[in-house]
Amino acid sequence: MEKNKIRNYVLQKRNAMSSEDKVAASKLITHALIESQYFKEAKKIGCYMSNAHEVNTKYLNQAILESKKLLYLPKIKSNNQMDFVACDKKTIYLKNKYGILESIDNNIVNVKSIDLIIVPLVAFDSDRNRIGMGGGYYDRKFHYLKKSDKKSSFLGIAFNCQFYEKIQSDSWDVSLTNIITETGFIH
């Protein structure tokens, strides 16, 4: 099945989850992640600001800041690219063109210095392939991971219902290191 059809199919399943189920699952995912070696060994963590239907990253971003690790969040640029900017408890956010909160500051970091990158996704398979929203922002930004000696961990977080049996990988797609759902890690 082509990616757009998979995306639409999985989005319907994800969007059908109740708010209560999403909150409960998001807390389980956050707990599993902060107890993982990925988190414990990372000093610099890239994450994202979730929308209403995604795994809620509010808990995760709080945990990152409370653990005294450095938090970096995406900021969309006008040329369909994105940067990651340093954020802390005092950061002020405004909604971007997609309605996603992002920092008003421009403390841009070189993404190659980030130890752990936590990425949103719409669908995933057991081979650690992912489908995002279709903009290609993450694949463009982290393409260097396909050929880099320094391997930052590139983790997807998702609900179990976002699993899809087989996703065709394209040459520009960056595979995930692992995926965490409310029932744990996918290996």
Phi, psi and omega in degrees: 000141181287158188301321180297321179291319177298314180304310181297319180297312183288323177300321177298318179294315181295316182291342179280348178295143177288157177301320180297317179295322179295318179295313181298315180294321179298321179292321177295318179296315178300314180299313180299320181292314184288343175271353184279159175296326178307311183288313184300324183274345183276141173253325180243122185235127172265133179223204179207166175262120186282157171263182188297335185259349181274170170306128184287114182270001179305313181294320181291314179298322175297316181297322178299311182294320180292336180274004178068022174271162180271132182252131177235132181236151182292150173222120183285136176259166185291342184259032182058032173244170174219152173245168171244134183240147178293135179228153176214189184295342182263358183299138176257135184242148171228156179283139176270190184296342178263002182081015181262134178293136174215156183298144174279346180279166179236044178280071187289138179246150172287117186298339179292346178271353181280130182280320185227125179244120180256121189243146174282160175204160176262317182217154177214160175234179184287349176269010178068026171276150180227154168240128176262205181280354175106358181277341178076010184303311183290319179297321178292315185291324186249022179302329181302336181295337180293335185229012185271144172285322179278110184260102169291149175283132185241089188258135173263144173238135186200166173274154180306324183294351181271359177291137174228139190308310183212125177246125178289124180271134175263165185299332182271351183288137176259120180287152178279149173290320180194170178228140177242130173240183180294346176257008175117200183278147173264128182245000000 
